[in-house]
Amino acid sequence: MDSESSSSRASSRQLWESLRNWWREEARENGAAKTLLLLMRKLWSFVRESTPEQRRRRYGDMEYDWEHRVNTTSGTIGWKARLMGLLHSPYQATEADLFQEMMASLPIAFEQFTFVDLGSGKGRTLLMASEYPFRKIIGVELIAELHHAAEENIREYRSATQRCTQIEAVLGNAREFEFPEEPLVLYLFNPLPERALACVIDRLQQSLERAPQPVWIVYQNPLLGRVLDASAAFVRVGGSERYSIYSGKVA
Ligand SMILES: C[S@@+](CC[C@H](N)C(=O)[O-])C[C@H]1O[C@@H](n2cnc3c(N)ncnc32)[C@H](O)[C@@H]1O
């Protein structure tokens, strides 16, 4: 069997697994009838998003790729990965200008910190973070197709101004990620639903109780900012209408 068809089978398997897990979780919380309705809505939105016009719109994020000769656009994602995105969190790459603005608002010595992006997609944030002198950069992505694109982007990225080359892309579930016990900048762009995000933040808090470290959270488009606002371990210290910056209380 060639590697293309085996990777296509792997992504079909991942899609069915995702669908099964998604169904189980939603149905437990909302009942089967509501979950079926939600699934129909998602499928309808998938169909609407598949028109040539919507596809062209997704290519609107290509500027970064042209400039850096990488492939982080949401325009070229296969249908299985897009469908999985609807069940989890659709892939959308962070804009370069906004990323720079967010990094500029962190009052830290970058070289002491590890950057972690939970839900790193095709890895654009990992490349952008590598322009800062972070100790290390880690991205965790659930969808194999996006993870493989991130790996390739990391390999291909060439920049005379790159300051960090310790970049690791991990294929896995952000819900299970074990935070390294070291100073962290945690980057979030809505990878998780509310309950899962609350669990991840709780786990981070427990890790900080075991081994206190400075931690900063950069949350782009903070739709679930209430989860962090409610956490005893973090306090919102800045941001704009497009992002929030939280600091760990021990930072
Ligand atoms: C809005 S995109 C952000 C991509 C990237 N962080 C960026 O800013 O360019 C959210 C990403 O989270 C990923 N994701 C969703 N659920 C996840 C999970 N449980 N574990 C890891 N990644 C997940 C999606 O596949 C998607 O790539």
The ligand as a Gaussian input file, in Angstrom:
#p B3LYP/6-31G(d) Opt

LIG

0 1
 C       -8.333000      28.475000      15.471000
 S       -7.138000      27.229000      15.074000
 C       -5.646000      28.005000      15.652000
 C       -4.398000      27.559000      14.915000
 C       -3.090000      28.147000      15.427000
 N       -3.005000      28.097000      16.872000
 C       -2.920000      29.570000      15.000000
 O       -3.215000      30.451000      15.826000
 O       -2.481000      29.830000      13.859000
 C       -7.504000      26.004000      16.353000
 C       -6.729000      24.715000      16.176000
 O       -6.972000      23.860000      17.296000
 C       -6.955000      22.513000      16.833000
 N       -7.627000      21.656000      17.839000
 C       -8.952000      21.532000      18.092000
 N       -9.164000      20.679000      19.107000
 C       -7.934000      20.258000      19.519000
 C       -7.488000      19.370000      20.531000
 N       -8.359000      18.751000      21.356000
 N       -6.159000      19.165000      20.657000
 C       -5.262000      19.780000      19.852000
 N       -5.640000      20.624000      18.861000
 C       -6.952000      20.876000      18.706000
 C       -7.703000      22.598000      15.510000
 O       -7.483000      21.457000      14.702000
 C       -7.109000      23.897000      14.934000
 O       -5.943000      23.620000      14.212000

